Amino acid sequence: MKIRKDSPGILLLSFLAYNLIFMTISKSSAQESFSAYLYADMQPVTIHTKDGYIEKIERLEKLPDNTEKLIIAPGLIDNQVNGFKGVSFSLAGGKLIEEDVLIATRAIWSSGVTSYFPTLTTNDKELLIHNFSVLARVVDKEELYGSIPGYHLEGPYILPEEGYRGAHPMEYIKKPDWNEFQEFNKAAGGKILQITLAPEVQGAMDFISHCHSAGIKVALGHHNASTAQITEAIDRGAAIATHLGNGMANTIHRRINPLWPQLADDRFMISLIVDGFHLSAEQVRVFFRTKGADRIILTSDVTSYAFLPPGEYTTTEGEIIELRADGLLHLPAREIFYGAASPLTKSVGNIMKMSGCTLDEAIRMASTNVARLYGLDDRGEIKPGKRADLILFTIHDYEIEVHKTVISGKTVYSK
Ligand SMILES: [Zn+2]
């Protein structure tokens, strides 16, 4: 039997569907509350959220008896994510699809990161444009809750020298080209928030000025620039060093090398990979003492191998890569790192252990400072009016275990 469009059956179904949608919307805008110890002072609080934002922080005498004893902090923000859980944002051989972005993002949430910048590294121009377009088509989808505010392009305008280029393929490294960059940014929907480049290569200084005028953060990385070049780059607006202490040769001049001028200039921030492999504990301690908690950003530099089982894998370039059980990810044949495989929480715990900083400082370096640098004004802090991007976790022996991840007031991960 056919039912006519205006039949009572259809009307009833429409009414039920309308109510279901209405109830779903009401539920998503409902108030939520989370009781835990506040990361900044370890005092018990209840964070009240409404319509996805923090409404109020209520101080408590003690946590309610039936509450798990967890710590609450703003969700972490990672400015360098090459991939996650089998998904690569830049090495997918042109095969990145929209579903991959969702898979990677859900896995990243479970690691305590609530916002991140997919990072595309030196590669074939057409492939970069393709992958940026795939990302641009998916980032505004409702199910991602705005967790991808933009992108980081690392390369291709870096120093092609061995030791400095790291794992970036030589054949695609080139001189800065503002027109080409605009093609990348157009494909990315205008959302490239940061580019990492080498300031000493021809044309880099003018390129930095163009980026600065366009509001795109310039990071210095994979370079061997002199003090004069680094100072000029900072004068022109370069804001941060990408993974300081990495992306450089193992053997450097003791007095004249890119480390000192980047550490010595107080206008300049640094990002650090504190996964236990990329930097020694002494480096981390010295870098922390030099720059302080306000001028450091923790970054993971994770690749698609993060959250995969340990073992040997073959890269898209056909090289053998080893992921060890302890999280070390390297190319054994060339004895170089291949990015990292530890999520950002690992850096939070490690920098506390290595530098002696507090949890409050470590969270600032992994969330607050990142939001501030990139103008993500609604994130990175637990304050009324900020997005309810929260993580609830325990910390034992400097190891963080995420129990719950909340984005825009909605629980997106629960252990
Ligand atoms: Zn790098």
Residues whose N, C-alpha, C, O or C-beta is under 5 A from the ligand:
A	BS01	ZN	G247
